[in-house]
Amino acid sequence: MRPAIDLVMPVYNEEKVLPHVLASLAGQVDSAGASLPRSAFRIIAVDNASTDRSREVLESWPETLESVILVEPEKGVVAARARGGNFALEDATRPIMVHTDSDSLFPRTFIHTISQRFEGGGIDVFSYSGFPPTEYWLKVPRLARRQFAEIGSISFSPESMTALSFDERSALLTPEIFRDFQNVPMQCGFAITKDIYRRVGGYIREFNPDGSERLGEARNLAFRLDRAGARFDHVLSPPVVLNPRRQLLEAKDLWAGKSYTQGMTDLRDEIRPEHYSMLDRTSDSLDYESARRNAIQRHIVDPCIARPSRLTDNRRYFGSAFDNIRQQIESFHQTHNIRLYVDARPFSDKLVDEYYRIIVRNIRDFRGLQESSGAW
């Protein structure tokens, strides 16, 4: 029997998109196209201090979906995810917990695939990839070409790659890094066994040495899961379809790596055609260097800090810097108690500052790529 699922979904002022999100969950089917039974999953919606009609939308949805509505008055996605996660832990009959966003659309076999992947008991964490819809990229062709040239195919779903006629052989960062470093590409539809979620303490707030909060809650949790020895798996296609409003309304912060570290967004403006045209016109001004550095840190450096054995398995990424990086990571583990991501982040920043360009050069070399001109 496939495991039943608790789906935790923080909700903050999403009255306009919630009907579409819930419809994508109500239409879940198995691999043969048959509708899933109501008992296959339960939605735990956490109203996180919404000031619009989000609560009413949730309450008025037909009973084809099994759902529970909780209230978390403290605005903040960590508090909302923790509230929903703690509630989910009370039900041992549903061994899998999935954390999602309330502005994303889910593939029709989303629930079935997650349940199927956990059925054999060989994994602890499973993640769907999440990408903006192909229609978004087709409306910003200049940005799409620049993003592919500067970052690589990890920014696009396989469906978008085909529609844009991009050749992955000429990409810098490809999904190969997810396999090489045994991690998940992102936390969109982030499925976790309740056992390991409980073991690592679930979603918690992390604070930097200066007292400021280390945001990016899914990244923080993924690091703790990695340190705990979690077994990861992921799927690239079909993807979770992400709402592109951050790209369209706060592009400079997003590419600079500041968007998701500034807390829950209040962006709810209606997307208009001019948003696409303006983003495409200004695409050359975006900070691709920071975006590339963040990808190297998140998908290569951090996994090696979490599990140093990954270094040896991937020497080609580090080249002549391999011994220095290995020695620094070994020394860091010997002298520090690495429990939270905030414990490792300053050291991770140091490694990236020192070796980022070497890593990029090595990737270009073994992929046979020319240096990007940075201009179109």
LINPEVEN-V720672 format. One record per backbone hydrogen bond with DSSP energy under -0.5 kcal/mol. NH is the residue of the N-H (numbers start at 1). CO is the residue of the C=O. E is the energy in kcal/mol with one decimal. If there is no record, write none. Layout:
nh = [NH,NH]
co = [CO,CO]
e = [E,E]
This chain:
nh = [3,5,6,7,7,8,8,9,10,11,18,19,20,21,22,23,24,25,26,27,28,29,30,33,36,40,41,42,43,44,44,45,45,46,47,47,48,48,49,57,58,59,60,61,61,65,66,67,68,70,70,72,73,75,80,81,82,83,84,85,86,87,88,89,90,90,91,92,94,95,96,97,98,99,100,100,104,105,110,113,114,115,116,117,118,119,119,120,121,124,125,126,127,128,128,129,131,133,136,137,138,139,139,140,140,144,145,146,147,148,149,150,151,152,153,154,155,156,161,162,163,164,165,166,168,170,171,172,173,174,177,178,179,180,181,182,183,188,189,189,190,191,191,192,193,194,197,198,199,200,201,201,202,206,208,211,214,215,220,221,222,223,224,225,226,227,228,229,230,232,233,235,240,241,242,242,246,248,249,250,254,255,256,257,258,259,261,262,268,275,276,276,277,278,279,280,281,282,283,285,286,288,291,292,293,294,295,296,297,298,299,300,301,302,304,305,306,307,310,311,312,313,314,314,315,317,318,319,321,322,325,326,327,328,329,330,331,332,333,334,335,336,338,339,343,344,344,345,346,348,349,350,351,352,353,354,355,356,359,360,361,362,363,364,365,366,367,368,368,369]
co = [115,40,96,5,42,6,98,44,100,46,14,15,17,17,18,19,20,21,22,23,25,108,34,30,28,37,38,5,66,7,42,43,68,9,45,70,11,46,47,53,54,55,56,57,58,62,41,65,43,45,68,47,71,73,76,77,78,79,80,81,82,83,84,85,86,87,88,90,91,93,4,192,6,190,8,98,101,241,107,109,110,111,112,113,114,115,116,116,118,231,231,191,233,188,189,235,240,242,133,133,134,135,136,136,137,140,141,142,143,144,145,146,147,147,173,173,152,153,157,158,159,160,162,161,166,167,168,148,151,172,174,175,175,176,177,179,178,128,99,187,99,126,189,97,124,95,193,194,195,196,197,198,197,214,212,208,206,213,216,217,218,219,220,221,222,223,224,226,225,230,125,127,129,105,131,240,243,244,245,246,250,251,252,254,253,253,258,259,266,272,272,273,273,274,275,276,277,278,280,282,283,286,287,288,289,290,291,292,293,294,295,296,296,297,300,301,302,303,307,308,308,309,310,311,312,314,315,315,318,319,321,322,323,324,325,326,327,328,329,330,331,332,336,337,340,340,341,341,342,344,345,346,347,348,349,350,351,352,355,356,357,358,359,360,361,362,363,364,365,364]
e = [-0.5,-1.7,-2.6,-0.5,-3.3,-0.7,-3.1,-2.6,-0.6,-3.0,-2.6,-0.5,-0.7,-2.1,-3.1,-1.9,-1.8,-1.2,-2.7,-1.4,-1.3,-2.7,-2.3,-1.9,-2.0,-2.2,-0.8,-2.2,-2.8,-3.5,-0.5,-0.7,-2.4,-2.0,-0.7,-2.9,-3.2,-0.7,-1.0,-2.3,-2.3,-2.4,-1.9,-0.6,-0.8,-1.3,-0.5,-0.6,-2.7,-3.2,-0.6,-2.7,-0.5,-0.8,-2.1,-2.8,-2.6,-2.2,-2.3,-2.9,-2.6,-1.7,-2.3,-1.9,-0.6,-1.2,-1.8,-0.8,-1.0,-0.6,-1.3,-3.0,-3.1,-2.4,-2.5,-0.5,-0.6,-2.3,-1.8,-3.0,-1.9,-2.6,-2.6,-2.5,-1.6,-0.8,-0.6,-0.5,-1.3,-2.7,-2.3,-2.7,-1.8,-1.2,-1.1,-1.6,-2.1,-0.6,-1.0,-1.2,-2.1,-1.0,-0.8,-0.6,-0.9,-2.5,-2.3,-2.2,-3.2,-2.3,-2.1,-2.6,-2.5,-1.4,-0.7,-1.6,-1.0,-1.8,-2.5,-1.9,-2.2,-2.4,-1.0,-2.2,-0.7,-2.1,-1.9,-0.5,-1.9,-0.6,-2.0,-1.0,-1.2,-2.8,-2.2,-0.9,-1.7,-1.1,-0.6,-0.7,-2.4,-3.2,-1.0,-3.0,-2.1,-2.9,-2.1,-2.4,-1.9,-2.1,-0.6,-0.7,-1.8,-0.5,-3.4,-2.4,-3.2,-1.0,-2.0,-2.2,-2.7,-1.8,-1.6,-2.5,-2.3,-2.5,-1.5,-1.7,-2.3,-0.6,-1.3,-1.8,-2.8,-2.7,-2.6,-0.7,-0.6,-2.0,-2.8,-2.3,-2.1,-2.7,-1.5,-1.3,-3.0,-1.2,-0.5,-1.2,-0.5,-1.7,-0.9,-0.5,-1.8,-2.4,-2.0,-2.4,-2.1,-2.0,-1.0,-1.8,-1.3,-1.6,-1.6,-2.6,-2.5,-2.6,-1.8,-2.3,-2.6,-2.9,-2.5,-1.6,-2.2,-3.0,-1.1,-1.8,-2.5,-2.2,-2.1,-1.8,-0.6,-1.3,-0.7,-1.4,-0.9,-1.7,-1.5,-2.0,-2.2,-1.8,-2.6,-2.9,-2.5,-2.2,-2.5,-2.6,-2.4,-2.2,-2.2,-1.7,-1.4,-1.2,-0.9,-1.1,-0.8,-0.8,-0.9,-2.1,-0.6,-2.6,-2.9,-1.9,-2.3,-2.4,-2.7,-1.9,-2.9,-2.2,-2.6,-2.5,-2.4,-2.4,-2.3,-2.5,-2.2,-2.7,-1.7,-0.6,-1.0,-2.9]
